Amino acid sequence: MKYICEVCGYPYLIEPPYDKNGNGSYIICPCCGFEFGYDDYPDKEKSIIDWRNNWIENGYIWFSEKKAPPINWNPQKQLINIVK
């Protein structure tokens, strides 16, 4: 099962960003670099929005140096995966 990054909409996280109690998984999104449970402290909603805005303003830079972006990766289209 794949999970979606709540920051950038990357649809291939290997575990959910948060558990059923809202605790972060400490997974790092290879696309935007957000670490759930760490980068979202102390205000989860504000942190996610701020990180997303910074990622967009800096040109949608792919974070991971070890994992390549998917073939035909389009970060603008990827953002539609975010349901809010």
N, C-alpha and C positions, 0 to 999 in steps of 0.2 A: 504494500500500500504506500502511496506517495502522499505527501502533505504540502500545503501551500504556505509560503512565507507571507506573514501578515504585513510585512514592510514593503516588499517589492513585487509580490505576486509570483515568485519563482515556484513552479508547481512540482518540484521533484525532491523536496526534503524527505529524508529517510525516516524521520520520526516527527510526531506533532510538536509544534513550538511550545505548547502548554498542555499540562495534564488536565484532567476533569476538574481539579480544584483550582486551576489557574496558575499553577507553579510552572516556571520556565524549565525547559528541558536542557538548557545550556548547549543546544545545537547551534552551530554557526551557519548561517545561510551562505553558500558558496557564491551567490550572485551579488548580494549587497553587503555582506559581512556582519550583519546584525546577529548578536548572540542573545538568544531568548533566555531570560533569567538573570542576565548581567547588564546588557545595554538598555534594558527597560526599567531600571531602577532610578529614582523612586516613583516615577509617574509613567506607568506603562503606555497609556494612550498618547500622551504628549511625546514620549520618547520615540514611539513608532512613527508618528507623524513627522517629527523633527528629522529623524534618520532618513525617512523616505524623501523629504524635501531636499536634504543635503545630497543624497545619492542622485537625485534628478538634476539638481543645480550643478553638480560636478560632472555631469555628462554620462550618467548611467554606467559607471565604470565597473566591470566585472571584478569581483573581489579575489576569488581563489586563484592562486598561482599553480595549484596542483590539479584542479578539476577545470576542464575547458567548458566554455558555454555550450549549450545545445546547438546543434546544426540549425542554421537559419534563425538564431536567437534574435528576438526583437523585444527589447525591454519595454518600449511603449505599449506594445500589444500585451505583454505579460502583466502589466498593471491592471488589466481588466479582470484578472483572477481574484483581486481583492474585493471582498464583499463587505461593504460598509455603507 
